[in-house]
Amino acid sequence: MTADEVIGRNLIAEKDVPLFKYASPAAPVVGIVPKGNSFGPVYSYLNKPDGIYWMFDYTIPGNPPGAYYAKHDPAKLKLGLTPSGEPPKVDVNYSIGPGIPSWVLYVGGGLLLLNLLKK
């Protein structure tokens, strides 16, 4: 599983999955997702020294933003669908490197092609 495949989708608990108040095994457990249940959607993730933590938004309108976390464990988690039951839509506005939008690749390729055709 990659983060791109997980963001925006639900996860399915293959075994009981503890949910943490923050991204640390020392964090208080705020709940347990029982085996067979779906939860999500995954909002974001944190890459910590002890592993990846999937972030879930539980912000309640009128209150400060909130989140809870599940530590990534392939033995405990399976990828589900989006909350609407659809596969996630792919965003075409991706980057090809740090801070370089994808359209730069097309413009650069077009300019190179024009330069080759002039010769």
Biopython code that builds the backbone (N, CA, C, O; Angstrom):
import numpy as np
from Bio.PDB.StructureBuilder import StructureBuilder

atoms = [
    (1, "MET", "N", (0.836, -1.183, 0.000)),
    (1, "MET", "CA", (0.000, 0.000, 0.000)),
    (1, "MET", "C", (0.875, 1.239, 0.000)),
    (1, "MET", "O", (1.848, 1.315, 0.751)),
    (2, "THR", "N", (0.538, 2.203, -0.832)),
    (2, "THR", "CA", (1.225, 3.491, -0.774)),
    (2, "THR", "C", (0.248, 4.533, -0.243)),
    (2, "THR", "O", (-0.964, 4.318, -0.253)),
    (3, "ALA", "N", (0.772, 5.652, 0.217)),
    (3, "ALA", "CA", (-0.088, 6.710, 0.746)),
    (3, "ALA", "C", (-1.082, 7.179, -0.312)),
    (3, "ALA", "O", (-2.236, 7.456, 0.013)),
    (4, "ASP", "N", (-0.654, 7.271, -1.575)),
    (4, "ASP", "CA", (-1.565, 7.691, -2.645)),
    (4, "ASP", "C", (-2.747, 6.751, -2.786)),
    (4, "ASP", "O", (-3.844, 7.188, -3.133)),
    (5, "GLU", "N", (-2.543, 5.472, -2.524)),
    (5, "GLU", "CA", (-3.621, 4.492, -2.618)),
    (5, "GLU", "C", (-4.556, 4.554, -1.414)),
    (5, "GLU", "O", (-5.713, 4.143, -1.503)),
    (6, "VAL", "N", (-4.061, 5.064, -0.293)),
    (6, "VAL", "CA", (-4.814, 5.019, 0.956)),
    (6, "VAL", "C", (-5.599, 6.303, 1.229)),
    (6, "VAL", "O", (-6.738, 6.236, 1.691)),
    (7, "ILE", "N", (-5.015, 7.459, 0.956)),
    (7, "ILE", "CA", (-5.672, 8.740, 1.258)),
    (7, "ILE", "C", (-7.045, 8.792, 0.584)),
    (7, "ILE", "O", (-7.172, 8.521, -0.610)),
    (8, "GLY", "N", (-8.058, 9.138, 1.358)),
    (8, "GLY", "CA", (-9.416, 9.260, 0.844)),
    (8, "GLY", "C", (-10.217, 7.970, 0.876)),
    (8, "GLY", "O", (-11.394, 7.965, 0.515)),
    (9, "ARG", "N", (-9.601, 6.886, 1.301)),
    (9, "ARG", "CA", (-10.294, 5.597, 1.341)),
    (9, "ARG", "C", (-10.470, 5.126, 2.775)),
    (9, "ARG", "O", (-9.791, 5.593, 3.689)),
    (10, "ASN", "N", (-11.379, 4.207, 2.947)),
    (10, "ASN", "CA", (-11.575, 3.569, 4.241)),
    (10, "ASN", "C", (-10.574, 2.436, 4.405)),
    (10, "ASN", "O", (-10.056, 1.903, 3.423)),
    (11, "LEU", "N", (-10.307, 2.075, 5.651)),
    (11, "LEU", "CA", (-9.511, 0.890, 5.960)),
    (11, "LEU", "C", (-10.425, -0.134, 6.615)),
    (11, "LEU", "O", (-11.410, 0.226, 7.260)),
    (12, "ILE", "N", (-10.101, -1.395, 6.448)),
    (12, "ILE", "CA", (-10.875, -2.473, 7.049)),
    (12, "ILE", "C", (-9.976, -3.177, 8.060)),
    (12, "ILE", "O", (-8.842, -3.545, 7.752)),
    (13, "ALA", "N", (-10.496, -3.359, 9.265)),
    (13, "ALA", "CA", (-9.734, -4.009, 10.328)),
    (13, "ALA", "C", (-9.749, -5.520, 10.119)),
    (13, "ALA", "O", (-10.798, -6.156, 10.226)),
    (14, "GLU", "N", (-8.580, -6.094, 9.821)),
    (14, "GLU", "CA", (-8.439, -7.548, 9.701)),
    (14, "GLU", "C", (-8.315, -8.183, 11.084)),
    (14, "GLU", "O", (-8.636, -9.356, 11.271)),
    (15, "LYS", "N", (-7.849, -7.396, 12.040)),
    (15, "LYS", "CA", (-7.784, -7.744, 13.467)),
    (15, "LYS", "C", (-8.199, -6.479, 14.206)),
    (15, "LYS", "O", (-8.339, -5.429, 13.579)),
    (16, "ASP", "N", (-8.398, -6.546, 15.502)),
    (16, "ASP", "CA", (-8.728, -5.340, 16.262)),
    (16, "ASP", "C", (-7.616, -4.302, 16.088)),
    (16, "ASP", "O", (-6.434, -4.624, 16.208)),
    (17, "VAL", "N", (-8.005, -3.050, 15.803)),
    (17, "VAL", "CA", (-7.042, -1.981, 15.545)),
    (17, "VAL", "C", (-7.208, -0.884, 16.603)),
    (17, "VAL", "O", (-8.277, -0.283, 16.708)),
    (18, "PRO", "N", (-6.150, -0.620, 17.389)),
    (18, "PRO", "CA", (-6.239, 0.478, 18.355)),
    (18, "PRO", "C", (-6.132, 1.831, 17.646)),
    (18, "PRO", "O", (-5.380, 1.982, 16.683)),
    (19, "LEU", "N", (-6.882, 2.792, 18.128)),
    (19, "LEU", "CA", (-6.833, 4.160, 17.619)),
    (19, "LEU", "C", (-6.207, 5.039, 18.697)),
    (19, "LEU", "O", (-6.606, 4.994, 19.861)),
    (20, "PHE", "N", (-5.222, 5.837, 18.293)),
    (20, "PHE", "CA", (-4.454, 6.635, 19.244)),
    (20, "PHE", "C", (-4.825, 8.113, 19.181)),
    (20, "PHE", "O", (-5.245, 8.621, 18.141)),
    (21, "LYS", "N", (-4.659, 8.791, 20.320)),
    (21, "LYS", "CA", (-4.935, 10.228, 20.406)),
    (21, "LYS", "C", (-3.937, 11.035, 19.581)),
    (21, "LYS", "O", (-4.287, 12.076, 19.026)),
    (22, "TYR", "N", (-2.718, 10.567, 19.500)),
    (22, "TYR", "CA", (-1.699, 11.165, 18.631)),
    (22, "TYR", "C", (-0.816, 10.047, 18.099)),
    (22, "TYR", "O", (-0.914, 8.906, 18.549)),
    (23, "ALA", "N", (0.038, 10.371, 17.150)),
    (23, "ALA", "CA", (0.814, 9.358, 16.423)),
    (23, "ALA", "C", (2.012, 8.862, 17.227)),
    (23, "ALA", "O", (3.149, 9.272, 16.993)),
    (24, "SER", "N", (1.738, 7.975, 18.174)),
    (24, "SER", "CA", (2.789, 7.385, 18.999)),
    (24, "SER", "C", (2.223, 6.148, 19.687)),
    (24, "SER", "O", (1.060, 6.143, 20.091)),
    (25, "PRO", "N", (3.036, 5.094, 19.824)),
    (25, "PRO", "CA", (2.534, 3.929, 20.553)),
    (25, "PRO", "C", (2.324, 4.222, 22.040)),
    (25, "PRO", "O", (1.629, 3.476, 22.730)),
    (26, "ALA", "N", (2.928, 5.312, 22.531)),
    (26, "ALA", "CA", (2.757, 5.698, 23.930)),
    (26, "ALA", "C", (1.508, 6.564, 24.139)),
    (26, "ALA", "O", (1.161, 6.882, 25.277)),
    (27, "ALA", "N", (0.835, 6.945, 23.052)),
    (27, "ALA", "CA", (-0.353, 7.803, 23.143)),
    (27, "ALA", "C", (-1.514, 7.044, 23.764)),
    (27, "ALA", "O", (-1.596, 5.820, 23.662)),
    (28, "PRO", "N", (-2.404, 7.776, 24.404)),
    (28, "PRO", "CA", (-3.600, 7.118, 24.937)),
    (28, "PRO", "C", (-4.439, 6.509, 23.801)),
    (28, "PRO", "O", (-4.587, 7.108, 22.736)),
    (29, "VAL", "N", (-4.974, 5.331, 24.045)),
    (29, "VAL", "CA", (-5.869, 4.685, 23.077)),
    (29, "VAL", "C", (-7.254, 5.308, 23.268)),
    (29, "VAL", "O", (-7.813, 5.289, 24.364)),
    (30, "VAL", "N", (-7.796, 5.862, 22.176)),
    (30, "VAL", "CA", (-9.110, 6.513, 22.252)),
    (30, "VAL", "C", (-10.232, 5.599, 21.784)),
    (30, "VAL", "O", (-11.410, 5.927, 21.925)),
    (31, "GLY", "N", (-9.862, 4.452, 21.227)),
    (31, "GLY", "CA", (-10.870, 3.502, 20.784)),
    (31, "GLY", "C", (-10.224, 2.300, 20.113)),
    (31, "GLY", "O", (-9.021, 2.284, 19.852)),
    (32, "ILE", "N", (-11.036, 1.309, 19.845)),
    (32, "ILE", "CA", (-10.592, 0.096, 19.152)),
    (32, "ILE", "C", (-11.584, -0.159, 18.011)),
    (32, "ILE", "O", (-12.796, -0.149, 18.223)),
    (33, "VAL", "N", (-11.063, -0.385, 16.810)),
    (33, "VAL", "CA", (-11.916, -0.789, 15.694)),
    (33, "VAL", "C", (-11.930, -2.314, 15.699)),
    (33, "VAL", "O", (-10.893, -2.942, 15.481)),
    (34, "PRO", "N", (-13.091, -2.915, 15.944)),
    (34, "PRO", "CA", (-13.152, -4.377, 15.992)),
    (34, "PRO", "C", (-12.917, -5.017, 14.623)),
    (34, "PRO", "O", (-13.232, -4.430, 13.588)),
    (35, "LYS", "N", (-12.367, -6.214, 14.636)),
    (35, "LYS", "CA", (-12.102, -6.985, 13.421)),
    (35, "LYS", "C", (-13.349, -7.016, 12.531)),
    (35, "LYS", "O", (-14.465, -7.252, 12.995)),
    (36, "GLY", "N", (-13.117, -6.767, 11.228)),
    (36, "GLY", "CA", (-14.199, -6.812, 10.241)),
    (36, "GLY", "C", (-14.875, -5.491, 9.979)),
    (36, "GLY", "O", (-15.640, -5.371, 9.022)),
    (37, "ASN", "N", (-14.609, -4.481, 10.816)),
    (37, "ASN", "CA", (-15.241, -3.176, 10.635)),
    (37, "ASN", "C", (-14.405, -2.272, 9.736)),
    (37, "ASN", "O", (-13.181, -2.384, 9.672)),
    (38, "SER", "N", (-15.102, -1.376, 9.048)),
    (38, "SER", "CA", (-14.472, -0.393, 8.176)),
    (38, "SER", "C", (-14.415, 0.936, 8.914)),
    (38, "SER", "O", (-15.333, 1.271, 9.662)),
    (39, "PHE", "N", (-13.353, 1.687, 8.711)),
    (39, "PHE", "CA", (-13.259, 3.012, 9.319)),
    (39, "PHE", "C", (-12.498, 3.945, 8.391)),
    (39, "PHE", "O", (-11.686, 3.505, 7.578)),
    (40, "GLY", "N", (-12.770, 5.232, 8.521)),
    (40, "GLY", "CA", (-12.132, 6.209, 7.645)),
    (40, "GLY", "C", (-13.111, 7.286, 7.252)),
    (40, "GLY", "O", (-14.153, 7.438, 7.889)),
    (41, "PRO", "N", (-12.803, 8.023, 6.233)),
    (41, "PRO", "CA", (-11.680, 7.846, 5.317)),
    (41, "PRO", "C", (-10.373, 8.375, 5.903)),
    (41, "PRO", "O", (-10.369, 9.209, 6.808)),
    (42, "VAL", "N", (-9.276, 7.871, 5.368)),
    (42, "VAL", "CA", (-7.951, 8.334, 5.770)),
    (42, "VAL", "C", (-7.778, 9.754, 5.243)),
    (42, "VAL", "O", (-7.973, 10.018, 4.056)),
    (43, "TYR", "N", (-7.411, 10.655, 6.134)),
    (43, "TYR", "CA", (-7.261, 12.059, 5.791)),
    (43, "TYR", "C", (-5.827, 12.394, 5.376)),
    (43, "TYR", "O", (-5.602, 13.148, 4.430)),
    (44, "SER", "N", (-4.864, 11.821, 6.100)),
    (44, "SER", "CA", (-3.450, 12.098, 5.844)),
    (44, "SER", "C", (-2.642, 11.004, 6.533)),
    (44, "SER", "O", (-3.198, 9.998, 6.973)),
    (45, "TYR", "N", (-1.328, 11.205, 6.626)),
    (45, "TYR", "CA", (-0.483, 10.242, 7.324)),
    (45, "TYR", "C", (0.734, 10.947, 7.890)),
    (45, "TYR", "O", (1.096, 12.041, 7.456)),
    (46, "LEU", "N", (1.360, 10.303, 8.865)),
    (46, "LEU", "CA", (2.619, 10.782, 9.442)),
    (46, "LEU", "C", (3.621, 9.646, 9.378)),
    (46, "LEU", "O", (3.314, 8.511, 9.742)),
    (47, "ASN", "N", (4.811, 9.958, 8.916)),
    (47, "ASN", "CA", (5.890, 8.976, 8.864)),
    (47, "ASN", "C", (6.775, 9.209, 10.085)),
    (47, "ASN", "O", (7.585, 10.136, 10.100)),
    (48, "LYS", "N", (6.623, 8.385, 11.089)),
    (48, "LYS", "CA", (7.359, 8.533, 12.342)),
    (48, "LYS", "C", (8.483, 7.495, 12.393)),
    (48, "LYS", "O", (8.469, 6.549, 11.607)),
    (49, "PRO", "N", (9.456, 7.648, 13.300)),
    (49, "PRO", "CA", (10.547, 6.675, 13.394)),
    (49, "PRO", "C", (10.075, 5.236, 13.642)),
    (49, "PRO", "O", (10.727, 4.287, 13.207)),
    (50, "ASP", "N", (8.952, 5.074, 14.334)),
    (50, "ASP", "CA", (8.464, 3.721, 14.614)),
    (50, "ASP", "C", (7.462, 3.221, 13.576)),
    (50, "ASP", "O", (6.897, 2.141, 13.748)),
    (51, "GLY", "N", (7.225, 3.980, 12.499)),
    (51, "GLY", "CA", (6.328, 3.522, 11.443)),
    (51, "GLY", "C", (5.390, 4.606, 10.952)),
    (51, "GLY", "O", (5.482, 5.766, 11.354)),
    (52, "ILE", "N", (4.497, 4.205, 10.084)),
    (52, "ILE", "CA", (3.521, 5.133, 9.493)),
    (52, "ILE", "C", (2.238, 5.091, 10.315)),
    (52, "ILE", "O", (1.782, 4.032, 10.746)),
    (53, "TYR", "N", (1.671, 6.278, 10.518)),
    (53, "TYR", "CA", (0.387, 6.405, 11.200)),
    (53, "TYR", "C", (-0.606, 7.046, 10.240)),
    (53, "TYR", "O", (-0.342, 8.115, 9.690)),
    (54, "TRP", "N", (-1.752, 6.390, 10.039)),
    (54, "TRP", "CA", (-2.819, 6.938, 9.216)),
    (54, "TRP", "C", (-3.629, 7.892, 10.071)),
    (54, "TRP", "O", (-3.966, 7.583, 11.214)),
    (55, "MET", "N", (-3.941, 9.059, 9.511)),
    (55, "MET", "CA", (-4.641, 10.118, 10.248)),
    (55, "MET", "C", (-6.094, 10.185, 9.797)),
    (55, "MET", "O", (-6.388, 10.135, 8.603)),
    (56, "PHE", "N", (-6.994, 10.296, 10.760)),
    (56, "PHE", "CA", (-8.427, 10.392, 10.505)),
    (56, "PHE", "C", (-8.955, 11.669, 11.148)),
    (56, "PHE", "O", (-8.657, 11.955, 12.307)),
    (57, "ASP", "N", (-9.725, 12.420, 10.408)),
    (57, "ASP", "CA", (-10.295, 13.679, 10.888)),
    (57, "ASP", "C", (-11.576, 13.391, 11.668)),
    (57, "ASP", "O", (-12.444, 12.661, 11.189)),
    (58, "TYR", "N", (-11.696, 13.956, 12.853)),
    (58, "TYR", "CA", (-12.974, 13.865, 13.568)),
    (58, "TYR", "C", (-13.417, 15.229, 14.057)),
    (58, "TYR", "O", (-14.014, 15.355, 15.126)),
    (59, "THR", "N", (-13.121, 16.246, 13.269)),
    (59, "THR", "CA", (-13.486, 17.607, 13.639)),
    (59, "THR", "C", (-15.004, 17.728, 13.736)),
    (59, "THR", "O", (-15.733, 17.313, 12.835)),
    (60, "ILE", "N", (-15.458, 18.294, 14.830)),
    (60, "ILE", "CA", (-16.881, 18.540, 15.051)),
    (60, "ILE", "C", (-17.114, 20.028, 14.801)),
    (60, "ILE", "O", (-16.410, 20.856, 15.378)),
    (61, "PRO", "N", (-18.081, 20.392, 13.958)),
    (61, "PRO", "CA", (-18.335, 21.814, 13.676)),
    (61, "PRO", "C", (-18.467, 22.625, 14.959)),
    (61, "PRO", "O", (-19.147, 22.222, 15.902)),
    (62, "GLY", "N", (-17.806, 23.768, 14.973)),
    (62, "GLY", "CA", (-17.837, 24.647, 16.128)),
    (62, "GLY", "C", (-16.778, 24.339, 17.170)),
    (62, "GLY", "O", (-16.659, 25.059, 18.161)),
    (63, "ASN", "N", (-16.001, 23.272, 16.959)),
    (63, "ASN", "CA", (-14.939, 22.897, 17.895)),
    (63, "ASN", "C", (-13.594, 22.959, 17.185)),
    (63, "ASN", "O", (-13.545, 22.985, 15.955)),
    (64, "PRO", "N", (-12.497, 22.982, 17.950)),
    (64, "PRO", "CA", (-11.182, 22.970, 17.305)),
    (64, "PRO", "C", (-10.991, 21.688, 16.497)),
    (64, "PRO", "O", (-11.603, 20.662, 16.798)),
    (65, "PRO", "N", (-10.147, 21.747, 15.476)),
    (65, "PRO", "CA", (-9.900, 20.537, 14.670)),
    (65, "PRO", "C", (-9.372, 19.397, 15.536)),
    (65, "PRO", "O", (-8.660, 19.620, 16.516)),
    (66, "GLY", "N", (-9.727, 18.197, 15.162)),
    (66, "GLY", "CA", (-9.282, 17.030, 15.900)),
    (66, "GLY", "C", (-8.936, 15.896, 14.953)),
    (66, "GLY", "O", (-9.375, 15.875, 13.803)),
    (67, "ALA", "N", (-8.145, 14.956, 15.446)),
    (67, "ALA", "CA", (-7.765, 13.803, 14.638)),
    (67, "ALA", "C", (-7.474, 12.636, 15.563)),
    (67, "ALA", "O", (-7.216, 12.817, 16.753)),
    (68, "TYR", "N", (-7.518, 11.437, 15.001)),
    (68, "TYR", "CA", (-7.044, 10.248, 15.691)),
    (68, "TYR", "C", (-6.202, 9.452, 14.710)),
    (68, "TYR", "O", (-6.257, 9.706, 13.507)),
    (69, "TYR", "N", (-5.429, 8.502, 15.193)),
    (69, "TYR", "CA", (-4.409, 7.836, 14.384)),
    (69, "TYR", "C", (-4.455, 6.324, 14.568)),
    (69, "TYR", "O", (-4.768, 5.815, 15.645)),
    (70, "ALA", "N", (-4.130, 5.619, 13.479)),
    (70, "ALA", "CA", (-3.962, 4.161, 13.522)),
    (70, "ALA", "C", (-2.591, 3.850, 12.945)),
    (70, "ALA", "O", (-2.243, 4.322, 11.862)),
    (71, "LYS", "N", (-1.809, 3.049, 13.675)),
    (71, "LYS", "CA", (-0.479, 2.676, 13.186)),
    (71, "LYS", "C", (-0.624, 1.670, 12.050)),
    (71, "LYS", "O", (-1.410, 0.727, 12.145)),
    (72, "HIS", "N", (0.131, 1.871, 10.983)),
    (72, "HIS", "CA", (0.065, 0.964, 9.844)),
    (72, "HIS", "C", (0.620, -0.399, 10.233)),
    (72, "HIS", "O", (1.726, -0.524, 10.759)),
    (73, "ASP", "N", (-0.185, -1.406, 9.958)),
    (73, "ASP", "CA", (0.221, -2.790, 10.196)),
    (73, "ASP", "C", (-0.480, -3.641, 9.142)),
    (73, "ASP", "O", (-1.687, -3.862, 9.243)),
    (74, "PRO", "N", (0.257, -4.131, 8.119)),
    (74, "PRO", "CA", (-0.376, -4.906, 7.040)),
    (74, "PRO", "C", (-1.148, -6.130, 7.535)),
    (74, "PRO", "O", (-2.072, -6.591, 6.864)),
    (75, "ALA", "N", (-0.779, -6.657, 8.698)),
    (75, "ALA", "CA", (-1.492, -7.815, 9.246)),
    (75, "ALA", "C", (-2.848, -7.412, 9.831)),
    (75, "ALA", "O", (-3.726, -8.257, 10.005)),
    (76, "LYS", "N", (-3.020, -6.126, 10.131)),
    (76, "LYS", "CA", (-4.260, -5.661, 10.757)),
    (76, "LYS", "C", (-5.151, -4.849, 9.832)),
    (76, "LYS", "O", (-6.348, -4.720, 10.091)),
    (77, "LEU", "N", (-4.588, -4.292, 8.744)),
    (77, "LEU", "CA", (-5.343, -3.362, 7.911)),
    (77, "LEU", "C", (-5.443, -3.829, 6.471)),
    (77, "LEU", "O", (-4.482, -4.341, 5.897)),
    (78, "LYS", "N", (-6.619, -3.645, 5.903)),
    (78, "LYS", "CA", (-6.851, -3.927, 4.496)),
    (78, "LYS", "C", (-7.479, -2.677, 3.885)),
    (78, "LYS", "O", (-8.237, -1.972, 4.553)),
    (79, "LEU", "N", (-7.172, -2.404, 2.640)),
    (79, "LEU", "CA", (-7.679, -1.218, 1.962)),
    (79, "LEU", "C", (-9.133, -1.417, 1.569)),
    (79, "LEU", "O", (-9.492, -2.435, 0.977)),
    (80, "GLY", "N", (-9.972, -0.435, 1.905)),
    (80, "GLY", "CA", (-11.378, -0.463, 1.530)),
    (80, "GLY", "C", (-11.659, 0.552, 0.436)),
    (80, "GLY", "O", (-10.738, 1.065, -0.199)),
    (81, "LEU", "N", (-12.920, 0.834, 0.223)),
    (81, "LEU", "CA", (-13.334, 1.817, -0.781)),
    (81, "LEU", "C", (-13.455, 3.188, -0.140)),
    (81, "LEU", "O", (-13.249, 3.340, 1.064)),
    (82, "THR", "N", (-13.792, 4.189, -0.951)),
    (82, "THR", "CA", (-14.090, 5.507, -0.418)),
    (82, "THR", "C", (-15.406, 5.406, 0.345)),
    (82, "THR", "O", (-16.129, 4.425, 0.173)),
    (83, "PRO", "N", (-15.742, 6.392, 1.187)),
    (83, "PRO", "CA", (-17.003, 6.320, 1.922)),
    (83, "PRO", "C", (-18.226, 6.187, 1.013)),
    (83, "PRO", "O", (-19.241, 5.631, 1.430)),
    (84, "SER", "N", (-18.146, 6.685, -0.215)),
    (84, "SER", "CA", (-19.281, 6.592, -1.139)),
    (84, "SER", "C", (-19.325, 5.229, -1.838)),
    (84, "SER", "O", (-20.245, 4.962, -2.611)),
    (85, "GLY", "N", (-18.331, 4.361, -1.569)),
    (85, "GLY", "CA", (-18.294, 3.058, -2.197)),
    (85, "GLY", "C", (-17.621, 3.056, -3.551)),
    (85, "GLY", "O", (-17.633, 2.043, -4.251)),
    (86, "GLU", "N", (-17.036, 4.175, -3.929)),
    (86, "GLU", "CA", (-16.361, 4.294, -5.229)),
    (86, "GLU", "C", (-14.850, 4.246, -5.023)),
    (86, "GLU", "O", (-14.362, 4.614, -3.954)),
    (87, "PRO", "N", (-14.105, 3.798, -6.033)),
    (87, "PRO", "CA", (-12.651, 3.947, -5.954)),
    (87, "PRO", "C", (-12.306, 5.439, -5.945)),
    (87, "PRO", "O", (-13.056, 6.235, -6.509)),
    (88, "PRO", "N", (-11.203, 5.836, -5.327)),
    (88, "PRO", "CA", (-10.879, 7.261, -5.273)),
    (88, "PRO", "C", (-10.565, 7.810, -6.654)),
    (88, "PRO", "O", (-10.056, 7.104, -7.524)),
    (89, "LYS", "N", (-10.881, 9.086, -6.835)),
    (89, "LYS", "CA", (-10.562, 9.762, -8.087)),
    (89, "LYS", "C", (-9.099, 10.187, -8.040)),
    (89, "LYS", "O", (-8.613, 10.632, -7.000)),
    (90, "VAL", "N", (-8.409, 10.055, -9.143)),
    (90, "VAL", "CA", (-6.995, 10.410, -9.208)),
    (90, "VAL", "C", (-6.879, 11.886, -9.557)),
    (90, "VAL", "O", (-7.498, 12.351, -10.514)),
    (91, "ASP", "N", (-6.100, 12.612, -8.796)),
    (91, "ASP", "CA", (-5.860, 14.031, -9.047)),
    (91, "ASP", "C", (-4.763, 14.163, -10.092)),
    (91, "ASP", "O", (-3.651, 13.673, -9.895)),
    (92, "VAL", "N", (-5.075, 14.826, -11.209)),
    (92, "VAL", "CA", (-4.083, 14.966, -12.268)),
    (92, "VAL", "C", (-3.115, 16.114, -11.997)),
    (92, "VAL", "O", (-2.157, 16.294, -12.748)),
    (93, "ASN", "N", (-3.340, 16.883, -10.955)),
    (93, "ASN", "CA", (-2.441, 17.982, -10.626)),
    (93, "ASN", "C", (-1.356, 17.504, -9.668)),
    (93, "ASN", "O", (-1.256, 17.972, -8.534)),
    (94, "TYR", "N", (-0.560, 16.580, -10.138)),
    (94, "TYR", "CA", (0.504, 16.029, -9.309)),
    (94, "TYR", "C", (1.819, 16.745, -9.620)),
    (94, "TYR", "O", (1.895, 17.531, -10.565)),
    (95, "SER", "N", (2.837, 16.473, -8.832)),
    (95, "SER", "CA", (4.157, 17.065, -9.046)),
    (95, "SER", "C", (5.124, 15.985, -9.495)),
    (95, "SER", "O", (4.976, 14.819, -9.127)),
    (96, "ILE", "N", (6.112, 16.372, -10.291)),
    (96, "ILE", "CA", (7.126, 15.418, -10.737)),
    (96, "ILE", "C", (8.371, 15.481, -9.870)),
    (96, "ILE", "O", (9.276, 14.662, -10.027)),
    (97, "GLY", "N", (8.427, 16.411, -8.986)),
    (97, "GLY", "CA", (9.550, 16.560, -8.070)),
    (97, "GLY", "C", (9.153, 17.562, -7.016)),
    (97, "GLY", "O", (8.029, 18.063, -7.038)),
    (98, "PRO", "N", (10.033, 17.865, -6.104)),
    (98, "PRO", "CA", (9.682, 18.803, -5.043)),
    (98, "PRO", "C", (9.333, 20.180, -5.619)),
    (98, "PRO", "O", (10.215, 20.907, -6.075)),
    (99, "GLY", "N", (8.052, 20.529, -5.594)),
    (99, "GLY", "CA", (7.614, 21.853, -6.016)),
    (99, "GLY", "C", (7.541, 22.052, -7.516)),
    (99, "GLY", "O", (7.306, 23.177, -7.956)),
    (100, "ILE", "N", (7.730, 21.018, -8.327)),
    (100, "ILE", "CA", (7.682, 21.160, -9.785)),
    (100, "ILE", "C", (6.352, 20.580, -10.275)),
    (100, "ILE", "O", (6.160, 19.366, -10.209)),
    (101, "PRO", "N", (5.433, 21.414, -10.765)),
    (101, "PRO", "CA", (4.155, 20.893, -11.231)),
    (101, "PRO", "C", (4.315, 20.063, -12.509)),
    (101, "PRO", "O", (5.274, 20.235, -13.261)),
    (102, "SER", "N", (3.358, 19.163, -12.736)),
    (102, "SER", "CA", (3.455, 18.248, -13.872)),
    (102, "SER", "C", (3.425, 18.953, -15.221)),
    (102, "SER", "O", (3.982, 18.431, -16.187)),
    (103, "TRP", "N", (2.788, 20.133, -15.322)),
    (103, "TRP", "CA", (2.686, 20.808, -16.615)),
    (103, "TRP", "C", (4.054, 21.237, -17.139)),
    (103, "TRP", "O", (4.221, 21.418, -18.345)),
    (104, "VAL", "N", (5.040, 21.402, -16.247)),
    (104, "VAL", "CA", (6.386, 21.794, -16.676)),
    (104, "VAL", "C", (6.967, 20.725, -17.606)),
    (104, "VAL", "O", (7.666, 21.046, -18.568)),
    (105, "LEU", "N", (6.679, 19.480, -17.320)),
    (105, "LEU", "CA", (7.154, 18.382, -18.156)),
    (105, "LEU", "C", (6.615, 18.509, -19.577)),
    (105, "LEU", "O", (7.357, 18.324, -20.542)),
    (106, "TYR", "N", (5.324, 18.823, -19.712)),
    (106, "TYR", "CA", (4.713, 18.954, -21.032)),
    (106, "TYR", "C", (5.245, 20.170, -21.793)),
    (106, "TYR", "O", (5.518, 20.081, -22.990)),
    (107, "VAL", "N", (5.391, 21.290, -21.112)),
    (107, "VAL", "CA", (5.922, 22.502, -21.753)),
    (107, "VAL", "C", (7.361, 22.260, -22.203)),
    (107, "VAL", "O", (7.732, 22.615, -23.322)),
    (108, "GLY", "N", (8.170, 21.656, -21.331)),
    (108, "GLY", "CA", (9.565, 21.368, -21.683)),
    (108, "GLY", "C", (9.652, 20.416, -22.866)),
    (108, "GLY", "O", (10.478, 20.614, -23.757)),
    (109, "GLY", "N", (8.818, 19.392, -22.890)),
    (109, "GLY", "CA", (8.795, 18.454, -24.004)),
    (109, "GLY", "C", (8.372, 19.126, -25.296)),
    (109, "GLY", "O", (8.934, 18.852, -26.357)),
    (110, "GLY", "N", (7.380, 20.010, -25.212)),
    (110, "GLY", "CA", (6.922, 20.743, -26.401)),
    (110, "GLY", "C", (8.000, 21.648, -26.957)),
    (110, "GLY", "O", (8.191, 21.714, -28.171)),
    (111, "LEU", "N", (8.712, 22.350, -26.080)),
    (111, "LEU", "CA", (9.790, 23.234, -26.530)),
    (111, "LEU", "C", (10.925, 22.434, -27.165)),
    (111, "LEU", "O", (11.504, 22.855, -28.166)),
    (112, "LEU", "N", (11.233, 21.298, -26.590)),
    (112, "LEU", "CA", (12.273, 20.433, -27.164)),
    (112, "LEU", "C", (11.853, 19.937, -28.553)),
    (112, "LEU", "O", (12.659, 19.919, -29.483)),
    (113, "LEU", "N", (10.612, 19.544, -28.677)),
    (113, "LEU", "CA", (10.098, 19.077, -29.978)),
    (113, "LEU", "C", (10.139, 20.193, -31.024)),
    (113, "LEU", "O", (10.523, 19.949, -32.168)),
    (114, "LEU", "N", (9.752, 21.406, -30.650)),
    (114, "LEU", "CA", (9.812, 22.543, -31.573)),
    (114, "LEU", "C", (11.246, 22.818, -32.016)),
    (114, "LEU", "O", (11.505, 23.086, -33.189)),
    (115, "ASN", "N", (12.169, 22.749, -31.066)),
    (115, "ASN", "CA", (13.573, 22.995, -31.372)),
    (115, "ASN", "C", (14.107, 21.922, -32.346)),
    (115, "ASN", "O", (14.874, 22.232, -33.257)),
    (116, "LEU", "N", (13.700, 20.677, -32.144)),
    (116, "LEU", "CA", (14.143, 19.604, -33.049)),
    (116, "LEU", "C", (13.539, 19.735, -34.436)),
    (116, "LEU", "O", (14.188, 19.422, -35.434)),
    (117, "LEU", "N", (12.289, 20.203, -34.499)),
    (117, "LEU", "CA", (11.620, 20.354, -35.798)),
    (117, "LEU", "C", (12.195, 21.517, -36.607)),
    (117, "LEU", "O", (12.129, 21.497, -37.836)),
    (118, "LYS", "N", (12.753, 22.521, -35.947)),
    (118, "LYS", "CA", (13.362, 23.670, -36.646)),
    (118, "LYS", "C", (14.599, 23.257, -37.437)),
    (118, "LYS", "O", (14.902, 23.850, -38.472)),
    (119, "LYS", "N", (15.302, 22.261, -36.964)),
    (119, "LYS", "CA", (16.572, 21.869, -37.562)),
    (119, "LYS", "C", (16.400, 21.080, -38.805)),
    (119, "LYS", "O", (17.386, 20.678, -39.423)),
]
sb = StructureBuilder()
sb.init_structure("model")
sb.init_model(0)
sb.init_chain("A")
sb.init_seg("    ")
for serial, (resi, resn, name, xyz) in enumerate(atoms, 1):
    if name == "N":
        sb.init_residue(resn, " ", resi, " ")
    sb.init_atom(name, np.array(xyz, "f"), 0.0, 1.0, " ", f" {name:<3s}", serial, name[0])
structure = sb.get_structure()
